[in-house]
Amino acid sequence: MSQAHSLDLFSDQLSEGPAVDGGAAQMHRTPSPPYLQVFDLVKKYGTFSALDGVSLAIAAGEFISFLGPSGCGKTTLLRAIAGLDFQTSGSLYQDGADISWLPPDQRDFGIVFQSYALFPNLTVAENIAYGLENQGTKKHQIAERVAGLLNNVGLPGAEKRFPGQLSGGQQQRVALARALAPSPNLLLLDEPLSALDARVRVHLRREIKALQHRLGITTIMVTHDQEEAMTMADRIVVMNQGRIEQIGTPREIYENPVSVFVAQFVGTINLLPFTPCGPDTVEVAGLKFRCPHSGRHKGTGGVLAIRPEDIECTDVHDHDANCIDVRVESSEFLGATMRLKLVQGPDLALIADVPIRALRGSDIRPGQAMRVRLDAERIRLFDEAGNC
């Protein structure tokens, strides 16, 4: 495949920009040369396909997250990009150069592993300097670089400490500084926060994102944590069974999932079997709901999907569309929201998230009757195969 053809093939994955047409501003796709390109990557272990024809393009300076359940192929894809585990077939280009079969030491990247992989017998400064010494960098330049990186990751003055004297969060910062020391143009993060407790994870993901933005380094992070991907990534690559299910911004992935798998994996969602029953109308458990654009599912059934926050439980009026009478089966206090399990007969159950401010002064209890409304504009339909 020629490089010119590759740019044409993947330009639609990259940035959008405004254009003026007849005085009206419109959005259109503008080609942007990708920094990293993956073409039809396949990785087989015997008869098992860990990667099954994966293709994507990443722009310079992007923060990309590979998101998916265990065994979906996200770490295998990261290792193929790093050259740590060669693909069976397919090709990779970095900054226009074919790196498909280059060994890791001839590729331009830094990597942080889940275990950090720090040398326990070396000081913090020696760990960070390891790659620089292999490059033949002069000692005074190494000292300056180490000090600067420790300032960047919030550990000034820690040069003489050993990994065993550091907390998990501090070790993660040292591993990040070591990966950045040789000034790579690509940073690879393999579940770097999974070994930390929840509060430290939240703090460090903000720091990593801020540092990445400040440095402008192209970054790929593997994670199975949807919140981590949603808060850190510019775009998310959702993977399942060795294939890419969807690529998009966190908001696109959450609001417009292209499959039932994505809808379920990213966030909480209600899934209800439906059958079409007229223009813009579907039937669920004997109840009819207005649903724009349902006509394309005419003659077939499928699954109706709606997020819990898109079920209105307060200020619902009789004349509103998509209203139903339900009973509260249980409730969970989640801080900012109350999660209600609602039932309507034996065949319809819904999860609704209601802001606490809307419930102040109300006593929500099991068995209570409520009238709720499903936002027609937020309903999404999937066919019997689980696709839009």
C-alpha positions as CSV (number, residue, x, y, z in Angstrom):
1,M,0.0,0.0,0.0
2,S,1.4,3.4,-1.0
3,Q,1.8,6.1,1.6
4,A,-0.4,8.5,-0.5
5,H,-3.2,5.9,-0.5
6,S,-2.8,5.5,3.3
7,L,-3.4,9.2,3.8
8,D,-6.6,9.0,1.8
9,L,-7.8,5.9,3.6
10,F,-7.4,7.3,7.1
11,S,-7.9,11.1,6.7
12,D,-11.5,10.8,7.7
13,Q,-10.5,9.4,11.2
14,L,-8.7,12.7,12.0
15,S,-9.5,16.3,12.7
16,E,-12.5,18.4,11.7
17,G,-12.2,22.0,10.8
18,P,-14.6,24.8,9.9
19,A,-15.2,25.9,6.3
20,V,-17.1,28.7,4.8
21,D,-19.5,27.9,1.9
22,G,-21.6,30.7,0.5
23,G,-21.2,32.8,3.7
24,A,-22.4,29.9,5.9
25,A,-20.0,28.2,8.3
26,Q,-20.1,24.4,7.9
27,M,-18.1,21.6,9.4
28,H,-16.2,19.3,7.1
29,R,-13.4,16.7,7.2
30,T,-10.0,18.2,6.5
31,P,-7.1,15.7,5.8
32,S,-4.4,15.7,8.4
33,P,-1.3,13.6,8.0
34,P,-1.5,10.9,10.6
35,Y,1.5,10.4,12.9
36,L,0.9,6.7,13.5
37,Q,-0.9,4.4,11.1
38,V,-1.9,0.8,11.6
39,F,-3.0,-1.2,8.5
40,D,-5.0,-4.5,8.7
41,L,-3.0,-5.8,11.7
42,V,-3.5,-9.5,12.4
43,K,-1.9,-11.4,15.3
44,K,-2.5,-15.2,15.5
45,Y,-1.6,-17.6,18.2
46,G,-2.2,-20.9,16.5
47,T,-5.8,-20.8,15.4
48,F,-6.7,-17.9,17.8
49,S,-6.8,-14.4,16.4
50,A,-5.8,-11.9,19.1
51,L,-6.0,-9.1,16.4
52,D,-8.3,-9.5,13.5
53,G,-7.6,-6.9,10.8
54,V,-7.1,-3.8,13.0
55,S,-6.7,-0.5,11.2
56,L,-6.5,3.0,12.7
57,A,-4.7,6.4,12.4
58,I,-3.5,8.6,15.1
59,A,-2.6,12.3,14.7
60,A,0.5,13.9,16.2
61,G,-0.2,15.1,19.8
62,E,-3.3,13.0,20.3
63,F,-4.1,11.2,23.5
64,I,-5.6,7.9,22.4
65,S,-7.0,5.2,24.7
66,F,-7.4,1.5,23.8
67,L,-10.4,0.5,25.8
68,G,-12.0,-2.9,26.2
69,P,-12.4,-6.0,28.4
70,S,-9.7,-8.5,29.2
71,G,-8.7,-10.5,26.2
72,C,-10.0,-8.0,23.6
73,G,-6.6,-7.4,22.0
74,K,-5.7,-3.9,23.3
75,T,-2.4,-4.9,25.0
76,T,-1.5,-7.1,22.0
77,L,-2.0,-4.0,19.7
78,L,0.1,-1.9,22.0
79,R,2.9,-4.4,22.0
80,A,2.8,-4.7,18.2
81,I,3.2,-0.9,18.0
82,A,6.2,-1.1,20.3
83,G,7.7,-4.1,18.4
84,L,7.6,-6.2,21.6
85,D,5.4,-8.8,19.9
86,F,5.4,-8.8,16.1
87,Q,2.1,-9.0,14.2
88,T,1.4,-12.0,12.0
89,S,0.6,-9.7,9.1
90,G,-0.2,-6.1,8.5
91,S,1.9,-2.9,8.6
92,L,2.7,0.1,10.8
93,Y,3.9,3.5,9.9
94,Q,5.3,6.1,12.3
95,D,5.8,9.6,11.0
96,G,5.8,8.3,7.5
97,A,8.4,5.6,8.1
98,D,7.6,1.9,7.8
99,I,8.3,0.4,11.3
100,S,6.4,-2.9,10.7
101,W,9.3,-5.2,11.4
102,L,11.8,-3.0,13.3
103,P,13.0,-4.2,16.7
104,P,12.0,-2.1,19.7
105,D,15.3,-0.4,20.1
106,Q,15.0,1.1,16.6
107,R,11.5,2.5,17.2
108,D,10.8,6.0,18.7
109,F,8.8,5.5,21.8
110,G,8.8,5.4,25.6
111,I,6.7,3.0,27.5
112,V,5.3,2.7,31.1
113,F,4.2,-0.8,32.1
114,Q,1.5,-1.7,34.6
115,S,4.2,-3.0,37.0
116,Y,6.5,0.1,36.4
117,A,9.5,-2.3,36.0
118,L,11.9,0.0,37.9
119,F,15.3,-1.4,38.8
120,P,15.1,-1.9,42.6
121,N,18.9,-1.6,43.0
122,L,19.2,1.7,41.2
123,T,18.3,5.1,42.6
124,V,15.6,7.2,41.1
125,A,18.1,9.3,39.2
126,E,19.8,6.1,37.9
127,N,16.5,4.6,36.8
128,I,15.6,7.8,34.8
129,A,19.1,8.1,33.4
130,Y,19.2,4.5,32.2
131,G,18.1,5.2,28.6
132,L,20.2,8.4,28.4
133,E,23.3,6.6,29.3
134,N,22.7,4.0,26.6
135,Q,22.5,6.8,24.1
136,G,25.9,8.1,25.2
137,T,24.5,11.4,26.7
138,K,27.1,13.4,28.6
139,K,26.8,13.3,32.4
140,H,26.0,16.9,33.0
141,Q,23.3,16.8,30.4
142,I,21.9,13.6,32.1
143,A,21.8,15.4,35.5
144,E,20.0,18.4,34.0
145,R,17.5,16.2,32.2
146,V,16.8,14.0,35.3
147,A,16.3,17.1,37.5
148,G,14.0,18.7,35.0
149,L,11.9,15.5,34.6
150,L,11.6,15.1,38.4
151,N,10.2,18.6,38.6
152,N,7.8,17.9,35.8
153,V,6.4,14.8,37.5
154,G,6.3,16.4,41.0
155,L,9.2,14.7,42.6
156,P,12.0,17.3,42.9
157,G,14.9,16.2,45.0
158,A,14.1,12.5,44.9
159,E,17.2,11.6,42.9
160,K,19.0,9.6,45.6
161,R,16.0,7.6,46.8
162,F,15.4,4.0,45.8
163,P,12.1,2.6,44.4
164,G,11.5,0.6,47.6
165,Q,11.4,3.9,49.5
166,L,8.6,5.3,47.3
167,S,4.8,4.9,47.3
168,G,3.1,3.3,44.4
169,G,2.1,6.7,43.0
170,Q,5.7,8.0,43.3
171,Q,7.0,4.9,41.5
172,Q,4.5,5.5,38.7
173,R,5.9,9.0,38.3
174,V,9.5,7.8,38.2
175,A,8.5,5.2,35.5
176,L,6.9,8.0,33.5
177,A,10.0,10.2,33.8
178,R,12.2,7.3,32.7
179,A,10.0,6.8,29.6
180,L,10.2,10.5,28.8
181,A,13.9,10.8,29.4
182,P,15.1,10.0,25.8
183,S,12.6,12.6,24.5
184,P,10.5,10.1,22.5
185,N,7.8,11.3,20.1
186,L,5.4,8.5,21.1
187,L,4.5,7.5,24.7
188,L,2.9,4.1,25.4
189,L,1.1,3.5,28.7
190,D,0.0,-0.1,29.5
191,E,-2.6,0.2,32.3
192,P,-0.2,2.5,34.2
193,L,-2.7,3.3,37.0
194,S,-4.3,0.0,37.7
195,A,-2.1,-0.9,40.6
196,L,-3.0,2.3,42.5
197,D,-5.8,3.0,44.9
198,A,-8.8,5.0,43.6
199,R,-7.9,8.4,45.0
200,V,-4.3,8.3,43.8
201,R,-5.6,7.1,40.4
202,V,-7.9,10.1,40.0
203,H,-5.1,12.5,41.0
204,L,-2.4,11.0,38.7
205,R,-4.6,10.7,35.7
206,R,-5.1,14.5,35.9
207,E,-1.4,15.0,36.2
208,I,-0.6,12.7,33.3
209,K,-3.1,14.4,31.0
210,A,-1.8,17.8,32.0
211,L,1.9,16.7,31.4
212,Q,0.9,15.1,28.0
213,H,-0.8,18.3,26.9
214,R,2.1,20.4,28.0
215,L,4.7,18.3,26.2
216,G,2.4,17.7,23.1
217,I,3.6,14.1,22.9
218,T,1.5,11.5,21.0
219,T,0.2,9.1,23.7
220,I,-1.5,5.7,23.6
221,M,-2.9,4.3,26.8
222,V,-4.3,0.8,27.3
223,T,-7.0,0.5,29.9
224,H,-10.1,-1.5,30.9
225,D,-11.3,1.4,33.1
226,Q,-14.0,3.3,31.2
227,E,-13.8,6.3,33.5
228,E,-10.1,6.5,33.0
229,A,-10.5,6.5,29.2
230,M,-13.4,9.0,29.2
231,T,-11.5,11.6,31.4
232,M,-8.0,11.3,29.8
233,A,-8.4,10.5,26.1
234,D,-9.0,12.8,23.1
235,R,-10.4,9.7,21.3
236,I,-11.2,6.2,22.5
237,V,-10.7,3.0,20.5
238,V,-13.2,0.5,21.8
239,M,-12.0,-3.1,21.1
240,N,-13.8,-6.4,21.3
241,Q,-12.5,-9.9,20.4
242,G,-9.6,-8.6,18.4
243,R,-11.5,-6.0,16.4
244,I,-12.3,-2.3,16.7
245,E,-15.9,-1.7,17.6
246,Q,-15.8,2.1,17.5
247,I,-13.4,5.0,17.4
248,G,-14.6,8.4,18.6
249,T,-14.3,11.2,21.2
250,P,-15.5,10.2,24.7
251,R,-18.7,12.1,24.1
252,E,-19.3,10.4,20.8
253,I,-18.7,7.0,22.2
254,Y,-21.0,7.6,25.2
255,E,-23.9,9.4,23.4
256,N,-23.8,7.6,20.0
257,P,-22.5,4.0,20.5
258,V,-22.6,2.0,17.2
259,S,-23.3,-1.3,18.9
260,V,-24.9,-2.9,21.9
261,F,-21.4,-4.0,23.0
262,V,-20.2,-0.4,23.1
263,A,-23.4,0.9,24.8
264,Q,-23.0,-1.7,27.5
265,F,-19.3,-1.4,28.0
266,V,-19.1,2.4,28.2
267,G,-21.5,3.6,31.0
268,T,-24.8,2.1,32.2
269,I,-27.7,1.6,29.8
270,N,-31.1,0.1,29.7
271,L,-31.6,-2.4,26.9
272,L,-35.2,-3.5,26.0
273,P,-36.4,-5.7,23.2
274,F,-38.6,-3.8,20.7
275,T,-40.7,-4.4,17.6
276,P,-41.6,-1.6,15.1
277,C,-45.3,-0.7,15.0
278,G,-45.6,2.3,12.8
279,P,-43.9,5.5,11.7
280,D,-41.5,6.7,14.4
281,T,-43.1,4.2,16.9
282,V,-41.8,1.0,18.5
283,E,-43.5,-1.4,21.0
284,V,-41.8,-2.6,24.2
285,A,-43.5,-5.0,26.5
286,G,-46.9,-4.1,25.1
287,L,-46.2,-0.3,25.4
288,K,-45.7,2.1,22.5
289,F,-42.9,4.6,22.5
290,R,-42.2,7.4,20.1
291,C,-38.8,7.1,18.6
292,P,-37.6,9.3,15.7
293,H,-36.0,7.4,12.8
294,S,-37.3,4.0,13.9
295,G,-38.5,3.5,10.3
296,R,-35.2,2.0,9.2
297,H,-35.9,-0.9,11.4
298,K,-39.3,-1.6,9.8
299,G,-40.2,-5.2,9.6
300,T,-37.5,-6.3,12.1
301,G,-37.1,-6.3,15.8
302,G,-34.1,-5.3,17.9
303,V,-33.0,-3.6,21.1
304,L,-34.1,-0.2,22.4
305,A,-31.4,1.6,24.4
306,I,-31.6,4.5,26.7
307,R,-29.3,5.9,29.4
308,P,-30.5,6.1,33.0
309,E,-30.1,9.9,33.1
310,D,-32.4,10.2,30.1
311,I,-35.4,8.8,32.0
312,E,-37.2,11.8,33.5
313,C,-38.7,11.1,36.9
314,T,-39.8,14.6,38.0
315,D,-42.0,17.2,36.4
316,V,-43.6,14.6,34.1
317,H,-47.0,15.7,32.7
318,D,-49.8,13.5,31.3
319,H,-49.6,15.0,27.9
320,D,-45.9,14.3,27.5
321,A,-44.9,11.6,25.0
322,N,-43.4,8.3,26.2
323,C,-44.8,8.5,29.7
324,I,-45.4,5.3,31.7
325,D,-46.5,4.4,35.2
326,V,-44.0,2.5,37.2
327,R,-43.3,1.3,40.7
328,V,-40.0,1.8,42.6
329,E,-38.5,-1.6,43.3
330,S,-35.2,-0.3,44.9
331,S,-33.0,2.7,45.2
332,E,-29.3,3.4,45.7
333,F,-27.8,6.7,47.0
334,L,-24.8,7.5,44.7
335,G,-24.0,11.0,46.1
336,A,-24.9,13.4,43.3
337,T,-27.7,11.1,42.0
338,M,-30.2,8.5,43.2
339,R,-30.3,5.3,41.1
340,L,-33.8,3.9,41.0
341,K,-34.8,0.5,39.8
342,L,-38.3,0.9,38.3
343,V,-40.7,-1.9,37.1
344,Q,-43.8,-1.8,35.0
345,G,-45.4,-5.3,35.1
346,P,-43.3,-8.5,34.8
347,D,-41.7,-7.7,31.5
348,L,-40.3,-4.1,31.8
349,A,-37.6,-3.0,34.2
350,L,-35.6,0.3,34.0
351,I,-32.7,1.9,35.8
352,A,-33.1,5.7,36.2
353,D,-30.6,8.2,37.6
354,V,-32.2,11.2,39.3
355,P,-30.2,14.2,40.5
356,I,-30.4,14.5,44.3
357,R,-31.3,18.2,44.0
358,A,-34.5,17.1,42.1
359,L,-35.5,14.8,45.0
360,R,-34.8,17.0,48.0
361,G,-37.9,17.0,50.1
362,S,-39.1,13.7,48.5
363,D,-39.2,10.4,50.2
364,I,-38.5,7.7,47.6
365,R,-39.3,4.3,48.9
366,P,-39.8,0.8,47.5
367,G,-43.3,0.2,46.3
368,Q,-43.9,3.9,45.5
369,A,-45.8,4.6,42.3
370,M,-44.2,7.1,39.8
371,R,-44.9,8.4,36.4
372,V,-41.7,8.7,34.3
373,R,-40.9,9.8,30.7
374,L,-38.4,8.3,28.3
375,D,-36.7,11.1,26.3
376,A,-37.5,10.2,22.7
377,E,-34.5,12.1,21.3
378,R,-32.2,10.1,23.5
379,I,-33.5,6.6,22.5
380,R,-31.2,4.6,20.3
381,L,-32.2,1.5,18.4
382,F,-30.0,-1.5,17.5
383,D,-30.9,-4.3,15.2
384,E,-31.1,-8.0,16.1
385,A,-27.3,-8.3,15.5
386,G,-26.7,-5.5,18.0
387,N,-25.7,-2.9,15.5
388,C,-27.2,0.5,14.6
